[in-house]
Amino acid sequence: MSFLFYCNMYKDKSKRHEASNKMQEARCKKQDARCKKQETRDKRQEARSNL
């Protein structure tokens, strides 16, 4: 196997890794958004119950 082949394999792996990182990031952002929504909902309910 040539050195070039290894280089290409490594590039492929890092590309795939990048893609999965981006997916993971997107997932985290979605989760964050969900948490924030839940927080605001909780605050609203709290405010209502304090009235």
Backbone as JSON Lines, residues from 0, in Angstrom:
{"i":0,"aa":"M","n":[0.84,-1.2,0.0],"ca":[0.0,0.0,0.0],"c":[0.87,1.25,0.0]}
{"i":1,"aa":"S","n":[0.49,2.18,-0.81],"ca":[1.28,3.39,-0.92],"c":[0.97,4.38,0.19]}
{"i":2,"aa":"F","n":[1.89,5.27,0.38],"ca":[1.73,6.31,1.38],"c":[0.53,7.2,1.02]}
{"i":3,"aa":"L","n":[0.39,7.45,-0.28],"ca":[-0.71,8.28,-0.77],"c":[-2.06,7.67,-0.39]}
{"i":4,"aa":"F","n":[-2.12,6.36,-0.51],"ca":[-3.37,5.66,-0.16],"c":[-3.73,5.94,1.3]}
{"i":5,"aa":"Y","n":[-2.72,5.86,2.16],"ca":[-2.95,6.14,3.58],"c":[-3.42,7.56,3.79]}
{"i":6,"aa":"C","n":[-2.79,8.5,3.06],"ca":[-3.19,9.9,3.17],"c":[-4.66,10.06,2.82]}
{"i":7,"aa":"N","n":[-5.06,9.46,1.72],"ca":[-6.44,9.57,1.29],"c":[-7.4,8.94,2.28]}
{"i":8,"aa":"M","n":[-7.01,7.81,2.83],"ca":[-7.84,7.16,3.83],"c":[-8.02,8.07,5.03]}
{"i":9,"aa":"Y","n":[-6.92,8.68,5.44],"ca":[-6.96,9.57,6.6],"c":[-7.87,10.77,6.32]}
{"i":10,"aa":"K","n":[-7.75,11.33,5.12],"ca":[-8.6,12.45,4.75],"c":[-10.07,12.05,4.8]}
{"i":11,"aa":"D","n":[-10.36,10.89,4.25],"ca":[-11.73,10.39,4.28],"c":[-12.24,10.28,5.71]}
{"i":12,"aa":"K","n":[-11.42,9.72,6.55],"ca":[-11.82,9.54,7.95],"c":[-12.09,10.88,8.6]}
{"i":13,"aa":"S","n":[-11.21,11.84,8.37],"ca":[-11.39,13.14,9.02],"c":[-12.63,13.85,8.47]}
{"i":14,"aa":"K","n":[-12.9,13.64,7.17],"ca":[-14.13,14.22,6.59],"c":[-15.34,13.62,7.26]}
{"i":15,"aa":"R","n":[-15.32,12.31,7.39],"ca":[-16.45,11.63,8.03],"c":[-16.6,12.11,9.47]}
{"i":16,"aa":"H","n":[-15.47,12.26,10.13],"ca":[-15.47,12.71,11.52],"c":[-16.08,14.11,11.61]}
{"i":17,"aa":"E","n":[-15.66,14.98,10.66],"ca":[-16.21,16.33,10.62],"c":[-17.72,16.29,10.46]}
{"i":18,"aa":"A","n":[-18.18,15.46,9.55],"ca":[-19.62,15.35,9.28],"c":[-20.35,14.92,10.55]}
{"i":19,"aa":"S","n":[-19.81,13.93,11.25],"ca":[-20.49,13.45,12.45],"c":[-20.44,14.52,13.54]}
{"i":20,"aa":"N","n":[-19.35,15.28,13.59],"ca":[-19.27,16.37,14.56],"c":[-20.35,17.41,14.29]}
{"i":21,"aa":"K","n":[-20.53,17.73,12.99],"ca":[-21.56,18.71,12.63],"c":[-22.93,18.21,13.02]}
{"i":22,"aa":"M","n":[-23.17,16.92,12.77],"ca":[-24.46,16.35,13.15],"c":[-24.66,16.44,14.66]}
{"i":23,"aa":"Q","n":[-23.61,16.12,15.38],"ca":[-23.65,16.17,16.84],"c":[-23.95,17.58,17.31]}
{"i":24,"aa":"E","n":[-23.28,18.56,16.66],"ca":[-23.5,19.97,17.0],"c":[-24.96,20.35,16.78]}
{"i":25,"aa":"A","n":[-25.47,19.96,15.64],"ca":[-26.87,20.27,15.31],"c":[-27.8,19.68,16.36]}
{"i":26,"aa":"R","n":[-27.5,18.45,16.75],"ca":[-28.32,17.78,17.76],"c":[-28.28,18.56,19.07]}
{"i":27,"aa":"C","n":[-27.08,18.99,19.45],"ca":[-26.93,19.75,20.69],"c":[-27.72,21.06,20.63]}
{"i":28,"aa":"K","n":[-27.64,21.72,19.48],"ca":[-28.37,22.98,19.33],"c":[-29.87,22.76,19.47]}
{"i":29,"aa":"K","n":[-30.35,21.69,18.84],"ca":[-31.78,21.37,18.94],"c":[-32.16,21.13,20.39]}
{"i":30,"aa":"Q","n":[-31.32,20.36,21.09],"ca":[-31.57,20.04,22.49],"c":[-31.58,21.32,23.32]}
{"i":31,"aa":"D","n":[-30.63,22.22,23.03],"ca":[-30.54,23.5,23.71],"c":[-31.82,24.29,23.54]}
{"i":32,"aa":"A","n":[-32.27,24.36,22.28],"ca":[-33.49,25.11,21.97],"c":[-34.66,24.54,22.76]}
{"i":33,"aa":"R","n":[-34.72,23.21,22.8],"ca":[-35.8,22.54,23.52],"c":[-35.75,22.92,25.0]}
{"i":34,"aa":"C","n":[-34.55,22.9,25.56],"ca":[-34.38,23.23,26.97],"c":[-34.84,24.67,27.25]}
{"i":35,"aa":"K","n":[-34.45,25.58,26.36],"ca":[-34.83,26.98,26.55],"c":[-36.34,27.14,26.49]}
{"i":36,"aa":"K","n":[-36.98,26.45,25.55],"ca":[-38.44,26.51,25.44],"c":[-39.06,26.04,26.75]}
{"i":37,"aa":"Q","n":[-38.54,24.93,27.24],"ca":[-39.07,24.36,28.48],"c":[-38.89,25.35,29.63]}
{"i":38,"aa":"E","n":[-37.74,26.0,29.67],"ca":[-37.46,26.98,30.72],"c":[-38.46,28.11,30.69]}
{"i":39,"aa":"T","n":[-38.68,28.67,29.48],"ca":[-39.62,29.8,29.38],"c":[-41.02,29.34,29.76]}
{"i":40,"aa":"R","n":[-41.38,28.12,29.39],"ca":[-42.69,27.58,29.75],"c":[-42.81,27.49,31.27]}
{"i":41,"aa":"D","n":[-41.76,26.96,31.9],"ca":[-41.76,26.84,33.36],"c":[-41.9,28.2,34.02]}
{"i":42,"aa":"K","n":[-41.16,29.19,33.49],"ca":[-41.23,30.53,34.07],"c":[-42.62,31.11,33.95]}
{"i":43,"aa":"R","n":[-43.24,30.89,32.78],"ca":[-44.59,31.4,32.56],"c":[-45.56,30.77,33.56]}
{"i":44,"aa":"Q","n":[-45.44,29.46,33.73],"ca":[-46.32,28.76,34.67],"c":[-46.11,29.28,36.09]}
{"i":45,"aa":"E","n":[-44.84,29.52,36.43],"ca":[-44.51,30.03,37.75],"c":[-45.17,31.39,37.96]}
{"i":46,"aa":"A","n":[-45.02,32.25,36.94],"ca":[-45.6,33.59,37.01],"c":[-47.11,33.51,37.2]}
{"i":47,"aa":"R","n":[-47.72,32.57,36.46],"ca":[-49.17,32.4,36.55],"c":[-49.58,31.96,37.95]}
{"i":48,"aa":"S","n":[-48.83,31.02,38.5],"ca":[-49.2,30.5,39.82],"c":[-48.94,31.53,40.92]}
{"i":49,"aa":"N","n":[-48.07,32.51,40.64],"ca":[-47.79,33.55,41.63],"c":[-48.84,34.65,41.64]}
{"i":50,"aa":"L","n":[-49.64,34.71,40.59],"ca":[-50.68,35.74,40.5],"c":[-51.76,35.54,41.55]}
